[in-house]
Amino acid sequence: MRVSGICKLAVFSLFVICAVAAVAAPPASGYHLIKKVPLGKAPGGAEYFDYITVDAEARRIYVSHGSEFKILDADNFNVLGTISGLKRSHGIALVPELNKGYITDGEAASVVVVDLKTFKKTGEIKSAPDTDFILYDPASKLIFTFNGDSKNSTVIDPTKDSVVKMLDLGGAPEQAVADGNGLIYDNIAETNEVAVIDTKSLTIKARWKVAPAGEPVAMAMDKEHGRVFSAGRGPAMQVMIDADSGKVLQSLAISDGVDTNVFDAGSGMLFTSTRSGKVHIFHADSADKLSPLETLVTEYGAKTMGMDPKTHNLFLSTSDFGPAAGPKGRRPAISGTAHLLIYGK
């Protein structure tokens, strides 16, 4: 059968349009759910999740779960142990050279010291109410906690397990990141700022506004290019900031209830997880431009996240939830349904 010239032209035009669309549309990230690991029932029954920390060298995943920490194998995802006896766990900072981990217990206003081989408690350091996020700064070799209600940071010397200083932050802090060269960038949600901490002098070096974002909570950094990524809840936006000047270089909309930013230097991808059950995936096209790559639909409540830089797997914790209730319309977590979601390529 002969094809008319008009039909040939139509087919060719359609081919061209599809080819152009394929070039214009950014490729998908390739991430998909590869496993769901049950975490069991939280002691006391109250399901609560906070920071997830991955030790890529030791192949361990540390998952905050109510009044305990679960430790999983980063390769086969088996549960290896539990650190219990906490009141409300938040984060853990790892100091492998000392074989120590430091867990923030917000309700106990303390930092619990554990042995990284046995997962046993070896000590406790008095901190401040609502001791929340925590990190180890390799430049100063000090531990920094970020205490929400107390609006300060407890600075700890891990060689002595003693408090060096209580550093006033001028507002309620959230997630922070260390650049490895003596600076820490910390979200101050209450004042809509990023505070820059000099870890040598233990002082606030600068304060930068995050507008057009607000209530900054999530933090990550592209250390090679000197870019800080701060995501806020009101307005719900992701901003890219010059780490030297504090200038906001770009802002992008995200979904509600952001909690964690993770930057993968190996792939140039920025991952932003939110309570609404979405992970926004951006790609750093250059030092000054992020492009939305994909929005990964996970599960409601999966707002806390960690990443394994070796396998590039993502880990998110959540549970099943009941219907919205109460004056704020929040969905209550169902006791005993906690689980870890593992996404990979």
HELIX and SHEET records of a PDB file:
HELIX    1   1 GLY A    5  ALA A   24  1                                  20    
HELIX    2   2 PRO A   96  LEU A   98  5                                   3    
HELIX    3   3 ALA A  189  THR A  191  5                                   3    
SHEET    1   A 4 HIS A  32  PRO A  38  0                                        
SHEET    2   A 4 HIS A 339  GLY A 344 -1                                        
SHEET    3   A 4 LEU A 314  THR A 318 -1                                        
SHEET    4   A 4 THR A 304  MET A 307 -1                                        
SHEET    1   B 4 PHE A  49  ASP A  55  0                                        
SHEET    2   B 4 ARG A  60  HIS A  65 -1                                        
SHEET    3   B 4 GLU A  68  ASP A  73 -1                                        
SHEET    4   B 4 VAL A  79  ILE A  83 -1                                        
SHEET    1   C 4 SER A  89  VAL A  95  0                                        
SHEET    2   C 4 LYS A 100  ASP A 105 -1                                        
SHEET    3   C 4 SER A 110  ASP A 115 -1                                        
SHEET    4   C 4 LYS A 121  LYS A 126 -1                                        
SHEET    1   D 4 THR A 131  ASP A 137  0                                        
SHEET    2   D 4 LEU A 142  ASN A 147 -1                                        
SHEET    3   D 4 ASN A 152  ASP A 157 -1                                        
SHEET    4   D 4 SER A 162  ASP A 168 -1                                        
SHEET    1   E 4 PRO A 173  ALA A 178  0                                        
SHEET    2   E 4 LEU A 183  ILE A 188 -1                                        
SHEET    3   E 4 GLU A 193  ASP A 198 -1                                        
SHEET    4   E 4 THR A 203  LYS A 209 -1                                        
SHEET    1   F 4 PRO A 216  ASP A 222  0                                        
SHEET    2   F 4 ARG A 227  ARG A 233 -1                                        
SHEET    3   F 4 ALA A 236  ASP A 242 -1                                        
SHEET    4   F 4 VAL A 248  ALA A 253 -1                                        
SHEET    1   G 4 VAL A 258  ASP A 264  0                                        
SHEET    2   G 4 MET A 269  THR A 274 -1                                        
SHEET    3   G 4 LYS A 278  SER A 286 -1                                        
SHEET    4   G 4 LYS A 289  VAL A 297 -1                                        
END                                                                             
